[in-house]
Amino acid sequence: GSIRGGDTAGDGDGDGIKSRVDRALLDAAHGQRKEAVDAALHAASAASAYRSSAGEPTDDPTRLTDHLGSRLHVVFSTDCGTFQHWQSYLLFYSALRAGQPGRVTRIASGCEDAEEAEAQRWFEEHVRPMSARFGVHFTPHFSKVKDENGEEHGDYKFFNKPFGLRHWLEHGEGMGLDESTGQMRDEDVVVILIDPDMLFLRPITSDYSNDRDVVLGALPGKDAAKGNRYMKVEKGKPFGQTYGFGNQWRNNVDVSKIVGDDSPALKVSDEFARLHYPVGPPYLAVASDMHTIAVGWTDVVPDVHKQYPNLLAEMFGFCLAAAHNELPHQRLDSLMVSAVDMGGGEGWEMVDKIPAEEVCGFAAHADHSKYAIPNVVHFCQRYGTGKYFFAKRKVPHDIFTCESPLMLLPPPDSAAKYDYRISPDGKKQELDPVRKIREAFAACSVIQAVNEASAYFKRKHCGDKANWDIKLNGSDKGMTQAEIDAEEEELRQRDQLKSETR
């Protein structure tokens, strides 16, 4: 039939076909030009907003408690490398922006003397001015793998988390043990252990009584047991984010060899174990409970790793320590989103309700009062919407400097515009209606936060030397083979977390 007046399939000499092709090419070019103009206008508007201090987050140094009066202390474990350096700055900034109450402390393990001095200098110059509630705590190196004779054989960087946590609990500012009792001097402060690659969207508190704020962890095929849920973090009632490894923490190691045949970890039913122990960061517990777990965690994790020398060994160690000490957790799905292909176990059911045409703009300026959202994005995966892409291993380690440009920010309606993403290798991946919303939410929230944190740094420290160009994109620069291998292995092992929650 006719496509446009006078152009039909029966023109006979091919001129009609040629004219249709020419017009199609012109239309495509026009569409591309319009998209390019829209992107340029969006970038110019964003650059102007980033330069301005209007709406800049400010600190209340007295805000040490949540609305229930619970004192809070967020901690996260890092090494001293540049990769986790920029993540730490972003985490601090996101805590400031989200209005996270309480203290926030980076636990940095294994720094050489010069590295510690530089990290302390950077902290005092660039992080301390954000908030007097922010801190840094240095610990020895814990990541060496040792045999039964104490000989070192390799490195497992995730040992830093349990051993660093325990070191901070026992030696950190405001923490420590009572010499006469061996108990925590400050038993009741709520300790919140998160990872450095987590971005606050809204505060983490001690209160989980509001159904709008909470998605409870449940067993596959069953509803959450709301009648038995904990409402608040308190003594004997720790909380944690659901991770989808079920009872692998108990089935993939010989528990009796690690904690003995009489361990409470072996006495609970499979259903109880799966309901209360497969948790990961964010972890929440009062300091007395967190210390009990930390002591048990550091006791068992070397043996867990010896039997199961993989990424998840330290997480399995936490579960085993909690179960051995009879501290069942309230599992929550809503503390975090991370893997966009999860069928359950994360807070995606909140995100899925946001309209596609709004999701990117909303994620960039998340407002829990408008749409309920998870507490953090755990950006350990890759995210993309159209040509805009984010992967933490592709972020320049000097992103928070005067010289570094900003990242390209997707348009506010990107999830409505793009039903695909382009990965760093140039491949185009089609996205279904749910996936395109999740990809856009994660990409837009993290990219905007990185840009805001970078702009905050530039306004505070750079003056007219600041680079305000907006041009970094995760699809632009190839990764080294070592970076590709490291990321693929991490993603492969993290895929085990989805085994019970797809």
C-alpha positions, 0 to 999 in steps of 0.5 A: 500500500501507499507509504506516502502520497505518490510512492507505491510499491508499483512505481516500476522504475525504482524511483519510488523505492529510492525516495522512500529510502532517502526520506527514511534516512533523512528522518533517521538523521533528523531523529539523531540530530534531535536526540543529540540536541536534546542531550546537549541541552540536558548536559548544559542544564545539568552543568549549570546546576552542578556549578550552583551551590543551591540545594547543596546538602548541609550537615546537622552535627548533633543528629546522632539519633534517629526518630526513635532516639536510637543512636546509630553508627554506620561503618564500612570496610575498605583497603587503602587502594584508590579503587575503594578511595573514590567509593568511600568519598561517594559513600560519605557524600551520599550519607550527607545527602540522604540525611543519614543520622548518626556517625559514619566511619570508614574502617581502612585496613592494611595501609602502609605508613605513607598510605595511612598518612595520605588517607588521613590527610585526604580525610581531614581536608575533604571529608571531615568538612562534610560532617563532624560525624564522619570518621576514619579508623585504621587497622592492621592488614588482615587479608593474608591466608595462613595455614595451620602452621601460620605460614602465609599462602595467598590473599583473601581481601574480604578477611578485612571486613570481619577482622576490621569490624572487630578491631573497630568495635574493640579499639575505635573512637567511642567504642572499646571493651570494659576491662572488668567485664569484657563487654562493650562499653557502649552496648546499645548503639546500633551498628550498621555494617555496609559495603563501600560500593553502597549508595544511600537513597534514604536513611537506614534507621532502627525502625522497621514498623512502617509497612510502606518502608519495608519488604520483608524477607520470605522463603520462596513460594511463601509469604513473609511471617509478619506476625513474628517480625521484629519492628526495631533493632534492639538487643537480641533482634538483629536485621540484615538484607536478604541474600539469595544463597539460602542454606549454602552457608550451612551446606557448602562447608562441614559446620561440625568441623568448624564449630563442633557437633553441638553447635546451635547452628546445626540444631535449627531446622532447614526452614528456620535457617533459611528464614533467618540467616542468609543475610548480608550487608547492610547488617544491623545490630546493637553493639553488644550483639554485633561484637558477639557476632564479630568475635565468632565471625573472626573465629570461624571465617579462616576455616570457612575459607579453607573449606570454601575458598570463594567470594562468599566465604566471609558472608557464610562466616557471618551467617555461621557466627550468628547461628552459632550464637543464636542470633536469628536475623529479621531478613529484609528485602528492602534495604537494598537493590543490586542485581536487576534480574532478581526475581525476589529478595531485593527491593525491586518491587518498590522500584517497579512501581515507578512509571518508566517516563519518570524513573530516571529523573526520579532516581537522580533526585529520589524522594521516598515520600513520593515513591517508596524506595530501598535504602541503598543501591549496591552498585556491584553490577553493571547498569545501562540505559541506552548508550549511558552505562555505569560499571564501578570498575570503569570509573576513573579512580581520580574522579573526585579531583579538580581535573576530572570531567563529570559523567554523562547523565541519561535524560529523565525519561530514559526508561521510556526512550530506550528499551536497550542498553549498550555495554562497554564491548559495544553490544546492544542488549534488548531490555524487557519493560521491567528490566529497562526500569530497573536498569535506568533506576540504578544507572541514573541514581549512581551516575547522578550521585557521582556527579553531585559528589564531584561537583561538591568537591569542585565547588569546595576545593577547585575554584576556577580550576574546576573541570565542568565538562560532562563527557565520561561514559562507561561505554567509551573506554575499554577495560584492561583484560585484568579488569575484565577478568576480575569483574567477570569472576566477581559477577559469576560468584555473585550470581550464586546469590540469586539461586533461591530468589530468581 
